[in-house]
Amino acid sequence: MGASLSNLADSGLDSGPGLGDIPECCVACVFLYLTPPEICNLARLNRAFRGAASSDSVWETKLPANYQDLLDLLPPERYKSLSKKDIFALLSRPVPFGDGTKEVWLDRVTGRVCMAISARGLAITGIEDRRYWNWIPTEESRFNLVAYLQQIWWFEVDGVIKFPFPADSYTLSFRLHLGRFSKRLGRRVCSFEHTHGWGIKPVRFELFTTDGQQALRECCLDDTEHDEINGYHKRGCWIDYKVGEFIVTDSDPVTEVRFSMKQIDCTHSKGGLCVDSVFIIPSDLKDRKRRGVLK
């Protein structure tokens, strides 16, 4: 589409008005209905399209209503002189907060708010005892660090986030990996030496919000039930375990979400599990990611 429009704009034909004759204000009105990537692609056509693609009135509509709350996580000198387009670009990259244990960003296509919470931002029972847990540096985590469980009887991971999420429906999930992975001679290898106990009793996932919403899910992490992405092979793969969904109707008051993952049946031990992070993503974006549409 971009190539054909460009040829039309530069053809030099005198048969009538071309794309270069469209007023910038009209182009800006059309851009209100396009996604940011589409706007950036069309900006290359001519001066009017380029001017409309830089308009604050266009990019204001692509930002969440409370984007200032996200900017407040940054030093003012990072954004005080930026245009709305540049603010969108800034916020579409991860913005760390909470001493670097959390990140928030805008989805580049929809401008909706996404969040990740690292394992260091969670309360993990026994995390300080190296007989049970270890921290593993890795490039496979957006935080470059995961918590690895060698063996424990009481498995519990809790978390809480208080944040002015814009109005939307969100899905919360844990990103987990059965087995310990490493690189050997440039190849990824997995060890399942410590992996045990996850097929005996299910892990219980829960979430609660301050306005009374709650979700509960139980599943065995090491069963043979078919997974739509990984088939029957759950070991050696990063898997997002959905806890549940919650709905935000307004960013004020601030939403507080409490969530947990636990298997506290002390009749057997369990181990060989990597805990990477918790993701909170708009629900339909999560579905697109699961189908491989969203990268």
Disulfide bonds with the S-S distance in Angstrom:
none
